[in-house]
């Protein structure tokens, strides 16, 4: 159903194109006299139509109509199927995302288990300082010697 504003826009276009009969033209001009906003809108529309009229003609490519018809058919078939297609494909998309995230998490866990980080055990403060050539560190603890490798932590 056409709204009143659509009807007025059509009447403005018909007025500018001189398509109204005498009685309709007179009634339209009375309406314009009573509505300054409509008069402004009509003048804007007149300027737009003049600018468009000054544009040069552009020739469409030979296959333009065929391409447009093909796109319309494609969109029409997609719109017809999109409701059912969307309902069917959404669960599969969600399942795929969950599977990918699960595989990534399992892979990360496997890598962490296969490469444990070596953690050097803390030295006991009452350990004999002369037993290995460890010296005091600036924070008061003992530093390990350079010739001793850190011990890996076994789970």
ChimeraX attribute file (.defattr): number of C-alpha atoms within 10 A of each C-alpha:
attribute: neighborCount
match mode: 1-to-1
recipient: residues
	/A:1	4
	/A:2	6
	/A:3	7
	/A:4	9
	/A:5	9
	/A:6	11
	/A:7	11
	/A:8	13
	/A:9	15
	/A:10	12
	/A:11	17
	/A:12	23
	/A:13	17
	/A:14	14
	/A:15	17
	/A:16	15
	/A:17	11
	/A:18	11
	/A:19	13
	/A:20	16
	/A:21	10
	/A:22	10
	/A:23	8
	/A:24	13
	/A:25	16
	/A:26	12
	/A:27	11
	/A:28	17
	/A:29	13
	/A:30	11
	/A:31	13
	/A:32	17
	/A:33	12
	/A:34	11
	/A:35	12
	/A:36	11
	/A:37	11
	/A:38	16
	/A:39	16
	/A:40	12
	/A:41	15
	/A:42	18
	/A:43	14
	/A:44	12
	/A:45	16
	/A:46	16
	/A:47	12
	/A:48	12
	/A:49	14
	/A:50	11
	/A:51	10
	/A:52	10
	/A:53	10
	/A:54	9
	/A:55	8
	/A:56	7
	/A:57	7
	/A:58	6
	/A:59	7
	/A:60	8
	/A:61	8
	/A:62	8
	/A:63	8
	/A:64	11
	/A:65	11
	/A:66	10
	/A:67	12
	/A:68	11
	/A:69	11
	/A:70	12
	/A:71	12
	/A:72	12
	/A:73	12
	/A:74	12
	/A:75	13
	/A:76	12
	/A:77	11
	/A:78	12
	/A:79	12
	/A:80	11
	/A:81	11
	/A:82	13
	/A:83	10
	/A:84	10
	/A:85	12
	/A:86	10
	/A:87	10
	/A:88	11
	/A:89	10
	/A:90	11
	/A:91	11
	/A:92	11
	/A:93	11
	/A:94	10
	/A:95	11
	/A:96	12
	/A:97	11
	/A:98	12
	/A:99	12
	/A:100	11
	/A:101	12
	/A:102	12
	/A:103	11
	/A:104	12
	/A:105	12
	/A:106	12
	/A:107	12
	/A:108	11
	/A:109	11
	/A:110	11
	/A:111	11
	/A:112	11
	/A:113	11
	/A:114	8
	/A:115	8
	/A:116	12
	/A:117	12
	/A:118	12
	/A:119	11
	/A:120	12
	/A:121	10
	/A:122	10
	/A:123	11
	/A:124	9
	/A:125	10
	/A:126	6
	/A:127	10
	/A:128	10
	/A:129	12
	/A:130	8
	/A:131	7
	/A:132	11
	/A:133	14
	/A:134	15
	/A:135	14
	/A:136	12
	/A:137	10
	/A:138	8
	/A:139	7
	/A:140	9
	/A:141	14
	/A:142	18
	/A:143	15
	/A:144	18
	/A:145	11
	/A:146	9
	/A:147	7
	/A:148	8
	/A:149	10
	/A:150	12
	/A:151	11
	/A:152	12
	/A:153	11
	/A:154	8
	/A:155	5
